[in-house]
């Protein structure tokens, strides 16, 4: 019961924040297109990407560090955007 309730809450939150996901623009944040829900799963439809685990072995240390820096920039952007949008 708890798992189903949690999944329902997550789906609700995605629908609630969908308007924000559609307008987020940052080079390090995936572009969101849509949310699709069937009877068993929920899918976030984004711009095309290659999963990291498919390329991680081909990257050198500098590329990995640059990737981590991009993640930090994206998190900072999202933190500031959310804080400014949802400030009380």
C-alpha positions, 0 to 999 in steps of 0.5 A, spaced: 500 500 500 505 504 501 509 503 495 502 505 491 501 511 495 508 513 494 508 512 486 501 516 486 504 522 489 510 522 485 506 522 479 501 527 482 508 531 483 510 530 476 503 533 473 503 539 478 511 541 476 510 539 468 509 547 467 515 548 470 519 542 466 517 545 460 520 552 460 526 550 464 532 551 459 539 550 461 545 547 457 546 542 462 538 540 463 535 535 459 529 538 455 522 535 457 517 534 452 511 530 455 509 525 460 506 519 458 503 514 463 500 507 462 497 502 467 504 500 469 509 505 468 510 512 467 515 515 462 518 522 462 519 524 454 526 528 453 530 530 448 535 524 445 540 522 450 546 516 450 546 513 457 552 514 461 553 507 462 554 506 455 560 511 454 563 512 461 569 507 459 571 511 453 571 518 457 578 520 460 579 523 467 578 530 464 571 529 460 569 526 467 571 532 471 567 536 466 561 532 466 561 533 474 562 540 473 556 540 468 552 536 473 553 541 479 552 547 474 545 544 473 543 543 480 545 550 482 541 552 476 535 548 478 536 550 486 536 557 484 530 557 479 526 553 484 527 557 490 525 564 486 519 560 483 516 557 489 519 563 494 514 564 500 
